Structure formats: structure tokens, C-alpha cells
């Protein structure tokens, strides 16, 4: 009986040591992934800010994606620095640094929320540029025709 107990203890020790080794490996992978995730979040926000330069000063964020523990929120938006601006009913405004580790899940929700809005705003901005271009193109061509007509009139007067 004592032999079985020794084998059981040895097996339990081996299992425990194996579990600790697995935990060490998992922590190493978590550390590496967290570091890579931090770089990716920084790059995501930097790129988003670059794209947002064509847009209004803030990109609206649905309050439905915000954590319930924040309570009632009147409005939320991303500003051109990548900060989440949160406006509460009492007019208090809070700026949230989305690069912080604790906001990773929120950042994912915000990304899903703002991409369709971003697409719509970018498309609308492009359409405005196209409309201005078409107008300026038409006006410029007509002015060129007018200038050409004036040139012809000038040349007729100088030969006549």
C-alpha cells in the first residue's frame, strides 16, 4: 500500500511540474502576444487618425458599445488623437486612452462600430470632391472657350 502511495505522490508531483511548465509556456506566449497586440493597437490608431484627417474633428461611436458600468452616456466619439471622448448627462467629459491594455475588448467593439461610419463619411467626402471637380472642370472649359473667342476677336481687329 505504501508503494502505491509513493507512486501516486510521484505521479502527482510529475503532473504538477508538467502543469507548471505548461503555465510558464502559456505566460511566455501571452507576454509575446500582448507585446505584439500593443504595437498593433498603436498602428491601428495611427492609421485611423491618418484616414480621419479627411473627416470632421470627431468620429461618432455608438454608446451601445460602451461598458455598462460606465452608466448613462450621452455621446461618445473618437477624436483625431485616437482618444475616446465620452460625454455624460451631467456634461462631464472623459477622455479614454484606447491604447491601454484594459480597453482592448472595447477597442475591438469600437472598430466594428466605426468602420461602417468611416466608410460612409469617406465615400461622401469623395463624392463632394468629385462634384467640385466636375463643376470646376466645366467652368474652366467654358472660360477657356470664352478666352479663345476673345483671342479670335483680338486677332481680327489687329488684321482689319
SULZI-V878260 format. One record per pair of residues at least 4 apart in sequence whose ideal C-beta (glycine too) atoms are under 8 Angstrom apart, sorted by the first residue. I is the first residue (numbers start at 0). GAP is how many residues later the second one is. D is the distance in Angstrom with one decimal. If there is no record, write none. Layout:
BEGIN
i:I gap:GAP d:D
i:I gap:GAP d:D
END
This chain:
BEGIN
i:0 gap:4 d:6.4
i:1 gap:4 d:6.4
i:2 gap:4 d:6.4
i:3 gap:4 d:6.0
i:4 gap:4 d:6.4
i:5 gap:4 d:6.3
i:6 gap:4 d:6.2
i:7 gap:4 d:6.3
i:8 gap:4 d:6.3
i:9 gap:4 d:6.4
i:10 gap:4 d:6.2
i:11 gap:4 d:6.2
i:12 gap:4 d:6.3
i:13 gap:4 d:6.2
i:14 gap:4 d:6.3
i:15 gap:4 d:6.4
i:16 gap:4 d:6.4
i:17 gap:4 d:6.4
i:18 gap:4 d:6.3
i:19 gap:4 d:6.5
i:20 gap:4 d:6.6
i:21 gap:4 d:6.3
i:22 gap:4 d:6.2
i:23 gap:4 d:6.4
i:24 gap:4 d:6.5
i:25 gap:4 d:6.2
i:26 gap:4 d:6.2
i:27 gap:4 d:6.5
i:28 gap:4 d:6.1
i:29 gap:4 d:6.0
i:30 gap:4 d:6.5
i:31 gap:4 d:6.4
i:32 gap:4 d:5.9
i:33 gap:4 d:6.4
i:33 gap:67 d:7.1
i:34 gap:4 d:6.9
i:35 gap:4 d:6.2
i:36 gap:4 d:6.2
i:36 gap:67 d:6.9
i:37 gap:4 d:6.5
i:37 gap:61 d:7.3
i:37 gap:63 d:7.4
i:38 gap:4 d:6.3
i:39 gap:4 d:6.1
i:40 gap:4 d:6.4
i:40 gap:57 d:7.3
i:40 gap:58 d:5.5
i:40 gap:63 d:7.1
i:40 gap:66 d:6.4
i:41 gap:4 d:6.2
i:41 gap:57 d:6.1
i:42 gap:4 d:6.1
i:43 gap:4 d:6.2
i:43 gap:63 d:7.8
i:43 gap:67 d:7.4
i:44 gap:4 d:6.3
i:44 gap:37 d:3.7
i:44 gap:53 d:6.6
i:44 gap:54 d:6.5
i:45 gap:4 d:6.7
i:45 gap:36 d:7.5
i:46 gap:4 d:6.5
i:47 gap:4 d:6.1
i:47 gap:30 d:7.3
i:47 gap:34 d:6.6
i:47 gap:70 d:7.9
i:48 gap:4 d:7.2
i:48 gap:31 d:5.8
i:48 gap:32 d:6.9
i:48 gap:33 d:5.5
i:50 gap:4 d:7.8
i:50 gap:67 d:6.8
i:50 gap:71 d:7.2
i:51 gap:7 d:6.0
i:51 gap:26 d:7.4
i:51 gap:28 d:5.8
i:51 gap:66 d:7.7
i:52 gap:27 d:7.2
i:53 gap:68 d:6.7
i:53 gap:71 d:5.3
i:54 gap:4 d:6.4
i:54 gap:63 d:7.7
i:54 gap:66 d:5.1
i:54 gap:67 d:7.4
i:54 gap:70 d:6.9
i:55 gap:65 d:7.7
i:56 gap:22 d:6.7
i:56 gap:23 d:6.2
i:57 gap:19 d:3.9
i:57 gap:20 d:6.5
i:57 gap:21 d:5.3
i:57 gap:22 d:7.7
i:57 gap:27 d:6.8
i:58 gap:18 d:6.0
i:58 gap:19 d:4.5
i:58 gap:55 d:5.5
i:58 gap:58 d:6.4
i:58 gap:59 d:6.5
i:58 gap:62 d:7.5
i:59 gap:15 d:7.7
i:59 gap:16 d:7.5
i:59 gap:17 d:5.2
i:59 gap:54 d:7.7
i:59 gap:57 d:6.3
i:60 gap:4 d:6.6
i:60 gap:5 d:7.8
i:60 gap:15 d:4.2
i:60 gap:16 d:5.6
i:60 gap:17 d:6.0
i:60 gap:23 d:6.7
i:60 gap:49 d:5.5
i:60 gap:52 d:5.8
i:60 gap:53 d:6.0
i:61 gap:14 d:7.4
i:61 gap:51 d:5.1
i:62 gap:10 d:4.5
i:62 gap:11 d:7.5
i:62 gap:12 d:7.0
i:62 gap:13 d:5.4
i:64 gap:41 d:7.3
i:64 gap:44 d:4.1
i:64 gap:45 d:6.0
i:64 gap:47 d:7.8
i:64 gap:48 d:5.0
i:65 gap:4 d:5.3
i:65 gap:7 d:5.6
i:65 gap:10 d:6.1
i:65 gap:20 d:7.1
i:65 gap:40 d:7.3
i:66 gap:39 d:6.7
i:69 gap:16 d:7.0
i:70 gap:17 d:7.3
i:71 gap:16 d:7.0
i:71 gap:17 d:5.5
i:72 gap:13 d:5.6
i:72 gap:14 d:6.9
i:72 gap:15 d:6.1
i:73 gap:13 d:4.8
i:73 gap:14 d:6.4
i:73 gap:15 d:5.5
i:74 gap:11 d:7.7
i:74 gap:12 d:4.3
i:75 gap:8 d:6.3
i:75 gap:9 d:6.8
i:75 gap:10 d:5.1
i:75 gap:11 d:7.2
i:76 gap:7 d:7.5
i:76 gap:8 d:5.2
i:77 gap:4 d:6.7
i:77 gap:5 d:7.2
i:77 gap:6 d:6.0
i:77 gap:7 d:7.5
i:77 gap:32 d:7.1
i:77 gap:36 d:6.5
i:78 gap:4 d:5.2
i:78 gap:6 d:5.5
i:78 gap:16 d:8.0
i:81 gap:16 d:6.3
i:81 gap:17 d:7.4
i:82 gap:12 d:4.8
i:82 gap:13 d:6.4
i:82 gap:14 d:6.2
i:82 gap:15 d:7.1
i:83 gap:11 d:7.3
i:83 gap:12 d:4.0
i:83 gap:14 d:5.6
i:83 gap:19 d:7.9
i:83 gap:22 d:7.8
i:83 gap:26 d:6.9
i:84 gap:8 d:6.2
i:84 gap:9 d:7.5
i:84 gap:10 d:5.8
i:84 gap:11 d:7.8
i:85 gap:7 d:6.8
i:85 gap:8 d:4.6
i:85 gap:9 d:7.8
i:85 gap:10 d:6.3
i:86 gap:4 d:7.2
i:86 gap:5 d:7.6
i:86 gap:6 d:5.2
i:87 gap:4 d:4.6
i:87 gap:5 d:7.5
i:87 gap:6 d:7.3
i:95 gap:7 d:6.5
i:96 gap:6 d:7.4
i:97 gap:5 d:5.1
i:97 gap:8 d:7.1
i:97 gap:9 d:4.9
i:97 gap:12 d:7.2
i:98 gap:4 d:7.8
i:102 gap:4 d:5.6
i:103 gap:4 d:6.8
i:104 gap:4 d:6.7
i:105 gap:4 d:6.2
i:106 gap:4 d:6.3
i:107 gap:4 d:6.7
i:108 gap:4 d:6.2
i:109 gap:4 d:5.9
i:110 gap:4 d:6.3
i:112 gap:4 d:7.5
i:113 gap:4 d:5.5
i:114 gap:4 d:6.4
i:115 gap:4 d:6.4
i:116 gap:4 d:6.2
i:117 gap:4 d:6.1
i:118 gap:4 d:6.2
i:119 gap:4 d:6.3
i:120 gap:4 d:6.3
i:121 gap:4 d:6.4
i:122 gap:4 d:6.4
i:123 gap:4 d:6.6
i:124 gap:4 d:6.6
i:125 gap:4 d:6.3
i:126 gap:4 d:6.4
i:127 gap:4 d:6.5
i:128 gap:4 d:6.2
i:129 gap:4 d:6.3
i:130 gap:4 d:6.4
i:131 gap:4 d:6.1
i:132 gap:4 d:6.0
i:133 gap:4 d:6.4
i:134 gap:4 d:6.2
i:135 gap:4 d:5.9
i:136 gap:4 d:6.4
i:137 gap:4 d:6.4
i:138 gap:4 d:6.2
i:139 gap:4 d:6.3
i:140 gap:4 d:6.5
i:141 gap:4 d:6.4
i:142 gap:4 d:6.2
i:143 gap:4 d:6.3
i:144 gap:4 d:6.5
i:145 gap:4 d:6.5
i:146 gap:4 d:6.4
i:147 gap:4 d:6.6
i:148 gap:4 d:6.5
i:149 gap:4 d:6.4
i:150 gap:4 d:6.4
i:151 gap:4 d:6.4
i:152 gap:4 d:6.5
i:153 gap:4 d:6.4
i:154 gap:4 d:6.4
i:155 gap:4 d:5.8
END
